Amino acid sequence: NYQLKALQNPVRTGAVAVSQKVLDEIRQVSDVETLPKGGTIENQTPQGNSLDNLRAYDKLYSAKIIYCEAFYASLCDNKSRHVHVQVFQKFSNGTTSTQPVYEVSTLYTKFDQ
């Protein structure tokens, strides 16, 4: 079990880096109201960049952004969006893992000035 975990660690580290890159791109959006809501699943960033074939630490990944999942619908209004990012490992044979190797959620909020 320890050896398996040690082998999975570089994959997870890369997935964390990919999720951070995706969240950083979402943070560049100046108006939270322009982000989707209602359980929308996106395969690209708000800027239109593909979430397929993302590279980190010599590994390939794909990602999905899920905005305002049903369970978190109350967190999505005109000033905030719940954002969930899933990162999947891509293999050398062209297939992608069926389960995410890393997931992260956050809440983006527009502050009144």
C-alpha positions as CSV (number, residue, x, y, z in Angstrom):
1,N,0.0,0.0,0.0
2,Y,2.8,2.4,0.8
3,Q,4.5,1.8,-2.6
4,L,1.2,2.4,-4.4
5,K,0.8,5.7,-2.6
6,A,4.4,6.7,-3.4
7,L,3.7,6.1,-7.1
8,Q,0.5,8.1,-7.0
9,N,2.1,11.1,-5.3
10,P,3.6,12.7,-8.5
11,V,0.3,12.2,-10.3
12,R,-1.6,14.0,-7.5
13,T,1.1,16.7,-7.3
14,G,0.6,17.5,-11.0
15,A,-3.1,17.4,-10.6
16,V,-2.9,20.0,-7.8
17,A,-0.8,22.2,-10.0
18,V,-3.3,21.9,-12.8
19,S,-6.3,22.8,-10.5
20,Q,-4.4,25.9,-9.3
21,K,-3.8,27.0,-12.9
22,V,-7.5,26.6,-13.7
23,L,-8.6,28.5,-10.5
24,D,-6.1,31.3,-11.3
25,E,-7.7,31.7,-14.7
26,I,-11.1,31.9,-13.2
27,R,-9.8,34.5,-10.7
28,Q,-9.0,36.8,-13.7
29,V,-12.7,37.2,-14.4
30,S,-13.6,40.7,-13.2
31,D,-17.3,40.2,-12.9
32,V,-18.5,37.1,-11.1
33,E,-22.0,37.5,-12.7
34,T,-20.4,36.5,-16.0
35,L,-19.6,33.1,-14.7
36,P,-22.1,30.3,-15.5
37,K,-24.5,28.9,-12.8
38,G,-27.1,26.2,-12.5
39,G,-24.9,23.2,-12.5
40,T,-23.0,24.1,-15.7
41,I,-20.1,21.9,-16.6
42,E,-17.3,23.5,-18.6
43,N,-14.4,22.0,-20.5
44,Q,-12.8,25.4,-21.0
45,T,-11.9,28.4,-18.9
46,P,-13.9,31.6,-18.9
47,Q,-11.2,33.0,-21.3
48,G,-11.9,30.1,-23.7
49,N,-8.8,28.0,-23.0
50,S,-9.2,24.3,-23.4
51,L,-9.0,22.1,-20.3
52,D,-7.8,19.1,-22.3
53,N,-4.1,18.1,-22.5
54,L,-2.9,20.2,-19.6
55,R,0.7,19.4,-18.7
56,A,2.3,19.5,-15.2
57,Y,5.4,17.7,-14.1
58,D,5.7,15.7,-17.3
59,K,2.2,14.3,-17.0
60,L,-1.0,15.1,-19.0
61,Y,-4.3,15.9,-17.5
62,S,-7.8,17.2,-18.4
63,A,-10.1,19.1,-16.1
64,K,-13.7,20.1,-15.7
65,I,-15.2,23.1,-14.1
66,I,-18.6,22.7,-12.4
67,Y,-20.3,25.9,-11.5
68,C,-23.1,26.0,-8.9
69,E,-23.7,22.3,-8.3
70,A,-27.2,21.6,-7.0
71,F,-26.1,21.0,-3.4
72,Y,-24.4,24.5,-3.4
73,A,-27.1,26.3,-5.3
74,S,-27.8,28.6,-2.4
75,L,-24.2,29.9,-2.7
76,C,-24.8,31.1,-6.3
77,D,-26.5,34.5,-6.7
78,N,-25.6,37.8,-8.5
79,K,-22.5,38.2,-6.2
80,S,-21.1,34.7,-5.9
81,R,-20.4,31.4,-7.6
82,H,-19.5,28.1,-6.1
83,V,-16.8,26.5,-8.3
84,H,-15.7,22.9,-8.3
85,V,-12.7,21.8,-10.3
86,Q,-12.1,18.1,-11.1
87,V,-8.7,17.0,-12.6
88,F,-8.3,13.7,-14.5
89,Q,-5.1,11.9,-15.5
90,K,-4.6,11.3,-19.2
91,F,-2.7,8.2,-20.1
92,S,-0.2,7.6,-22.9
93,N,-2.7,5.4,-24.8
94,G,-5.0,8.5,-25.1
95,T,-7.6,7.4,-22.5
96,T,-8.5,9.5,-19.4
97,S,-9.1,8.3,-15.9
98,T,-12.8,7.8,-15.1
99,Q,-12.4,9.2,-11.6
100,P,-10.7,12.5,-10.8
101,V,-7.2,12.3,-9.2
102,Y,-7.8,15.6,-7.5
103,E,-10.8,17.9,-6.8
104,V,-11.1,21.3,-5.2
105,S,-14.0,23.7,-4.5
106,T,-14.1,27.4,-3.7
107,L,-16.5,30.3,-3.6
108,Y,-15.9,33.4,-5.8
109,T,-17.5,36.5,-4.4
110,K,-18.0,40.0,-5.7
111,F,-17.4,42.6,-3.1
112,D,-19.3,45.9,-3.0
113,Q,-17.1,48.9,-3.1
